[in-house]
Amino acid sequence: MSRADSPPSRRTFLGATGAVAATGLTAGCESPAPKPNRPPSSASTTQQVSPTGRHQAGITLPQPAQPNLLAVVADVGDAVAVGPLLAELGQAVRTLTAGTDPRLLGLPPGDLTVTIGVGPRLVRRADPSLPGAADLPRFSRERIAPQARGGDLLLQICAGDPLLLPVVAAALLEQGGHRIRERWRQSGRRGPNIPVDGGKDLSAPRNLLGFIDGIVGPHTAAEHRRHLWLTGPAPVAGGTIAVVRRMELDLPRFTALSVADQEAVFGRRRATGVPLSGGTAAGDPNLGAKTPDGRYLVPADAHVRRANPNVVGVGLMLRRSYSTDEPTPGLLFISFQNDLRTFTNTLARMDGSDALLRFTTTTAGATFLILPGFDQQHPLGAKMFHREGRSR
């Protein structure tokens, strides 16, 4: 999924989006005028999500998350003043999500969100002591090309309408111009959410392996305060730390397993998400439960045991994971947490002993400080990069 080293020109972008529009019309995806009794499209009726506030949108809001995502990872030139660049990107997010930006080509924004983060190099440039200054360590089962490891800038674009994703990405890359250089991008999609707590508010989608994904995490406002949001120092308060990893899944080998063996890999029932130790999908697994002959109900190498935050001794991570089919079937794993060690300690414990990892290969990885929220009076990233003047 690597792209060209430089962002597309406006002419190239307009040509590409014109072709997309033409293809959609040919395929019957649009009509010049809807019939009077035809219900409006979901994109036009979806409630807009405000991009401003204490936190950026696209993390806990909207809920449930939009079904389509595009992650774009880019680098920022050494001579570029980051403050003005981020301020411009934040203003572009405001006009794009409001539907007033002509670069939307008339598409309604619907529930569009754009979430922006900066990589460790830029964080160290602002202040090496800030959260987010540490690079993501290397782990086993990685096959990551240099172009797909790390990065200075994350643009996470989510929407109910998949047509918005490349259009918004092109607008933001055009806004950055020569100051930013795209490294790689990946699109993904989520299935419908499934209730996992007796019909209560908690729900999660299935992944490509057929299992409900994202059951464990900070779901309440109190859990968000404890595990998700950074409370300080002041330049990062209201932000969070993101980990982005693209993984290939060995679907043929996993599919060849019996359902019982697949469930042993996860430690959960495939149909319901309930732990093999019993209880409810949203409840904690009983990791000490055994069969009459002394075998653990949740196998020693099951994913739910190896990644259990209580066992690892870390906090919870909020996941917005999306299934992918290009370049190969897989998963775009995105987790948010207020301490990078929540992810790194968990993966260190999984590495080499988690049955699920035998079916995965990581092909891209990076970590980003997701900047605090912004508004018209407080530009995106202003507290971190307030000393920087105009870009040269």
C-alpha positions in Angstrom: 0.0 0.0 0.0 2.9 2.4 -0.3 2.2 5.5 -2.3 4.4 7.8 -4.3 6.9 9.8 -2.4 5.2 13.1 -3.2 1.5 14.0 -2.7 -0.6 14.2 -5.9 -1.0 17.5 -7.6 -4.5 19.1 -7.7 -4.8 18.2 -11.4 -4.0 14.5 -10.7 -6.4 14.5 -7.8 -9.3 16.0 -9.7 -8.7 13.5 -12.5 -8.7 10.6 -10.1 -11.8 11.7 -8.3 -13.6 12.4 -11.5 -12.9 8.9 -12.6 -14.2 7.6 -9.3 -17.4 9.6 -9.7 -17.8 8.3 -13.3 -17.4 4.8 -12.2 -20.0 5.2 -9.4 -22.5 6.5 -11.9 -21.8 3.7 -14.4 -22.3 1.2 -11.7 -25.6 2.7 -10.6 -24.3 3.9 -7.2 -25.8 7.3 -7.8 -28.6 8.8 -9.7 -29.1 12.3 -11.0 -32.2 12.9 -9.0 -33.7 10.7 -6.3 -37.3 9.6 -6.7 -39.6 11.6 -4.4 -40.5 8.5 -2.3 -36.9 7.2 -2.1 -35.3 7.5 1.4 -32.3 9.8 1.6 -28.9 8.2 1.6 -27.3 7.4 4.9 -24.4 9.7 4.1 -26.7 12.7 3.8 -28.7 11.9 7.0 -25.8 10.9 9.3 -25.3 13.5 12.0 -22.2 15.5 11.8 -19.5 15.1 14.4 -17.9 18.3 15.8 -14.1 18.3 15.3 -13.5 20.7 18.2 -13.4 20.3 21.9 -11.1 19.0 24.6 -10.4 15.9 22.6 -10.2 15.2 18.9 -13.0 13.4 17.3 -12.5 9.9 15.9 -11.4 8.3 19.2 -14.4 7.9 21.5 -16.8 9.7 19.2 -18.8 8.9 17.3 -20.0 5.7 19.0 -20.2 3.3 17.4 -17.3 4.0 15.2 -17.8 4.7 11.5 -17.5 1.6 9.2 -14.7 3.0 7.0 -11.2 4.2 7.8 -8.2 5.5 5.9 -4.9 6.0 7.8 -2.2 8.1 6.1 1.3 8.2 7.5 3.6 11.0 6.3 6.9 12.7 7.1 7.4 16.4 7.7 10.4 18.2 6.2 13.3 19.2 8.6 13.0 22.9 7.7 9.2 23.0 8.2 7.7 24.9 11.2 5.3 22.4 12.6 3.0 24.8 14.4 1.7 26.6 11.4 1.3 23.3 9.5 -0.8 21.8 12.2 -2.9 25.0 12.5 -3.6 24.8 8.8 -4.5 21.2 8.9 -6.8 21.8 11.9 -8.6 24.6 10.0 -8.9 22.3 7.0 -10.5 19.7 9.2 -13.0 22.3 10.4 -14.1 23.2 6.9 -14.1 19.6 5.6 -16.3 18.3 8.4 -18.6 21.3 8.1 -19.1 20.5 4.4 -18.0 24.1 3.4 -14.6 23.1 1.8 -14.9 23.0 -2.0 -12.3 20.2 -2.1 -15.1 17.9 -0.9 -16.5 18.1 -4.5 -20.0 18.4 -3.2 -20.0 15.2 -1.1 -21.9 15.6 2.2 -19.5 15.1 5.1 -21.9 13.0 7.2 -20.1 11.6 10.2 -16.6 12.4 8.8 -13.9 12.7 11.4 -10.2 13.4 11.0 -7.8 12.6 13.9 -4.3 14.0 13.7 -1.2 12.8 15.6 2.5 13.6 15.5 5.3 11.0 15.7 8.2 10.7 18.2 10.6 12.8 16.2 8.3 15.8 16.2 7.5 15.3 19.9 11.2 15.3 20.8 11.6 18.4 18.7 9.0 20.2 20.8 10.1 18.7 24.2 11.9 15.3 24.7 10.3 14.9 28.1 6.8 14.8 26.7 4.7 11.6 26.4 4.9 10.3 22.9 8.7 11.0 22.5 9.6 7.3 22.6 9.7 5.3 19.4 7.8 2.0 19.0 10.1 -0.9 19.8 10.7 -3.8 17.3 9.0 -7.1 17.9 9.1 -10.6 16.4 6.8 -11.6 13.5 7.5 -8.3 11.8 8.2 -7.8 8.1 8.3 -4.1 7.9 10.0 -2.2 5.1 11.8 1.0 6.2 9.2 3.1 4.5 6.4 1.5 6.6 8.1 1.9 10.0 7.6 5.1 12.0 6.5 8.5 10.7 6.0 12.1 11.6 2.3 12.6 11.0 -0.8 10.4 11.2 -4.0 11.4 9.5 -6.8 9.0 10.6 -9.9 9.6 8.4 -13.2 7.9 9.3 -16.6 8.1 7.7 -19.8 6.2 6.9 -19.3 7.1 3.2 -16.2 5.4 1.8 -16.1 7.9 -1.1 -15.0 10.6 1.4 -11.8 8.9 2.5 -9.6 9.5 -0.6 -11.2 12.9 -1.2 -10.4 14.1 2.3 -6.9 12.6 2.2 -6.1 14.4 -1.0 -7.4 17.7 0.4 -5.2 17.4 3.6 -2.2 16.4 1.6 -2.7 19.3 -0.7 -3.0 21.6 2.3 0.4 20.3 3.5 1.9 20.7 0.1 5.7 20.3 -0.1 5.9 20.4 3.7 4.8 16.8 4.1 5.7 13.6 2.2 3.4 10.5 2.3 5.0 7.3 3.5 2.1 4.8 3.3 -1.6 4.5 3.7 -4.1 1.8 4.5 -7.9 1.7 4.3 -10.1 -0.7 6.2 -13.7 -1.4 7.2 -15.6 -2.6 10.2 -18.7 -4.8 10.2 -21.8 -4.1 12.2 -21.5 -3.9 16.0 -22.8 -6.9 18.0 -24.1 -6.5 21.6 -21.8 -8.3 23.9 -23.3 -7.5 27.3 -26.8 -8.8 27.4 -28.1 -6.1 25.1 -26.6 -3.2 27.0 -24.6 -0.4 25.5 -21.4 -2.4 25.0 -20.9 -3.7 21.5 -18.1 -4.6 19.1 -17.6 -5.8 15.5 -16.3 -9.1 14.2 -12.8 -9.4 12.6 -11.8 -11.3 9.5 -11.2 -14.4 11.6 -14.9 -14.4 12.6 -14.4 -13.4 16.3 -15.8 -10.4 18.1 -13.0 -7.8 18.3 -12.5 -5.1 20.9 -14.5 -6.4 23.9 -11.9 -5.5 26.5 -11.2 -1.7 26.8 -12.0 1.5 28.6 -15.7 2.0 27.8 -17.0 4.4 30.4 -16.1 8.1 31.0 -14.3 7.2 34.2 -12.3 4.5 32.4 -11.4 7.0 29.7 -10.0 9.4 32.3 -8.0 6.6 33.9 -6.6 4.7 30.9 -7.1 6.9 27.7 -6.6 10.6 28.1 -3.3 12.3 29.0 -3.7 14.6 32.0 -0.5 16.5 31.5 1.9 18.2 31.0 -0.2 21.1 29.7 0.9 20.8 26.0 -0.5 17.3 25.8 -3.4 17.3 28.2 -6.5 16.0 26.5 -4.5 14.0 24.0 -3.6 10.3 23.9 -1.0 7.9 22.6 -1.8 5.8 19.5 -0.2 2.7 18.1 -0.8 1.8 14.5 0.1 -1.6 13.1 -0.9 -3.2 9.8 -1.0 -7.0 10.0 -1.5 -9.8 7.4 -3.6 -12.7 8.5 -3.1 -16.3 7.4 -6.7 -17.0 6.7 -6.3 -20.4 4.9 -4.3 -21.8 7.9 -6.7 -20.5 10.5 -9.8 -21.6 8.5 -8.3 -25.1 8.3 -8.7 -25.4 12.1 -11.8 -26.8 13.7 -14.1 -24.3 15.4 -12.9 -25.7 18.8 -9.3 -25.1 17.9 -10.1 -21.6 16.6 -11.8 -20.9 20.0 -8.7 -22.2 21.8 -6.6 -19.7 19.9 -8.7 -16.8 21.2 -9.9 -18.3 24.5 -13.5 -17.2 23.5 -16.5 -18.7 21.8 -16.6 -17.6 18.2 -20.4 -17.1 18.1 -20.8 -15.1 21.3 -17.4 -13.9 22.5 -18.0 -15.6 25.9 -14.7 -16.7 27.5 -14.1 -20.5 27.4 -14.3 -20.3 31.2 -17.9 -19.2 31.0 -19.7 -16.1 32.2 -20.5 -13.2 29.8 -18.6 -11.8 26.8 -18.0 -8.5 28.7 -17.0 -10.3 31.9 -13.4 -11.1 33.0 -12.4 -14.7 32.1 -11.7 -17.0 34.9 -8.1 -17.8 34.1 -7.8 -20.3 37.0 -10.8 -22.4 35.9 -9.9 -26.0 35.0 -11.5 -29.2 33.7 -11.9 -32.2 36.0 -8.7 -33.6 34.6 -6.7 -30.5 35.5 -6.6 -28.7 32.1 -7.1 -24.9 31.9 -10.5 -24.0 30.3 -8.7 -21.0 28.8 -5.5 -22.5 27.3 -2.1 -21.2 28.5 -1.4 -19.7 25.1 -4.8 -18.3 24.4 -5.0 -14.7 23.3 -7.4 -13.7 26.0 -4.9 -15.0 28.6 -1.7 -13.7 27.2 -3.1 -10.2 26.5 -5.1 -9.9 29.7 -4.3 -6.5 31.2 -4.7 -7.8 34.8 -2.1 -10.4 34.1 0.2 -8.1 32.2 -0.1 -5.4 34.9 -1.0 -2.5 32.6 -4.0 -0.3 31.9 -6.7 -0.7 29.2 -6.3 0.2 25.6 -9.1 1.5 23.4 -9.1 -0.1 19.9 -10.4 1.1 16.6 -9.3 -1.9 14.6 -10.4 -2.3 10.9 -10.3 -5.3 8.6 -8.4 -5.0 5.3 -8.3 -6.8 2.1 -5.5 -4.9 0.3 -2.7 -5.7 -0.3 -3.7 -8.9 1.5 -6.4 -9.9 4.0 -5.5 -8.5 7.4 -6.1 -6.1 10.2 -5.3 -2.4 10.7 -4.8 -2.4 14.5 -5.1 1.1 16.1 -5.0 1.4 19.9 -5.2 4.4 22.1 -3.8 4.6 25.6 -2.3 7.2 27.9 0.9 5.2 28.4 2.8 3.5 25.5 3.8 0.8 28.0 0.2 -0.4 28.0 0.8 -1.6 24.4 4.5 -2.5 24.5 4.3 -4.5 27.7 1.2 -6.4 26.4 2.9 -7.3 23.1 6.1 -8.3 24.9 4.1 -10.8 26.9 2.3 -12.0 23.8 5.5 -12.3 21.7 6.4 -15.9 21.2 3.7 -17.3 23.4 0.3 -16.1 22.1 -1.4 -18.6 19.8 -3.0 -15.8 17.8 0.4 -14.3 16.7 1.2 -17.5 14.8 -1.4 -16.4 12.2 -0.2 -12.8 11.9 2.7 -10.9 10.3 3.1 -7.2 10.9 4.0 -5.2 7.8 3.7 -1.6 9.1 4.0 0.0 12.6 4.3 3.4 14.3 3.3 5.3 17.3 1.9 8.9 17.5 0.9 11.4 20.1 -2.7 12.3 19.2 -2.8 16.0 19.9 -5.3 17.5 22.3 -8.5 19.0 20.9 -8.7 22.4 19.3 -11.1 25.1 18.3 -11.0 28.5 16.5 -9.2 30.2 19.4 -6.8 27.4 20.1 -5.3 26.0 16.9 -4.3 22.3 16.6 -0.9 21.7 18.3 -0.5 25.3 19.4 0.5 24.5 22.9 3.3 22.1 21.8 4.7 24.1 18.9 4.0 27.7 20.0 7.6 28.8 19.6 7.8 27.9 15.9 7.2 30.7 13.4 6.2 30.4 9.8 7.5 27.6 7.7 10.4 28.4 5.5 
